[in-house]
Amino acid sequence: MAQRAPTARSHARGIPVPDRINVTLHVNGVDRKLNITPWTTLLDALRLHLDLTGTKKGCDHGQCGACTVLVDGRRINSCLTLAVMKDGAHVTTIEGLAQGDMLHPLQQAFIAHDAFQCGYCTPGQICSAVGLIAEDKAHTADEIRELMSGNICRCGAYPNIVAAIEDVMSGKAAHKTAHKAAQKSREAGR
């Protein structure tokens, strides 16, 4: 007859619990000091310790992109990143993209193109798109789709999401062209 395994106790004896660690994150332009356990993910630090709930917890396995934030300007899945690994880093969440009452161009484009339905994935989609544009690797709709493939939309708003990103990218390209034309005009006037 097989013996029953002893039941787990509600507390572990003799197993040391790691100390909490002091971490400073520069979140949306503000220095935030945290005292957290070493296994706290960046996602949980943002949501549970800093009350920045715009960043969503979807799969918690890095597969859906709902938790995408910008760290030092690069897009990452915050559910796969320990907060202690980002001590001193600059973190931008969806809450930090707008400037006062003025929405970020991608936030405005998502509204204009109806690029969200339930809205759950929208913060991660927008943060990922900000990173995508900064990377300057996507120049076609197919490249946008490929480079945004880590962000899942369960509602299927992909055509509108791509249209919103293209809109902002074309505006950025138009701004670059106008800037270069103005610079040439200044140089010609010398």
Buried (B, 14 or more C-beta within 10 A) or exposed (E): EEEEEEEEEEEEEEEEEEEEBEBEBBBBEEEBEBEBBEEBBBBBBBBBBBEBBBBBBBEBEBEBBBBBBBBEEEBBBBBBBBBBEBEEBBBBBBBBBEEEEEBBBBBBBBEEBEBBBEEBBBBBBBBBBBBBBEEEEBEEEEEBBEBBEBBBBEEEBBEBBBBBBBBBBEEBEEEEEEEEEEEEEEEEEE
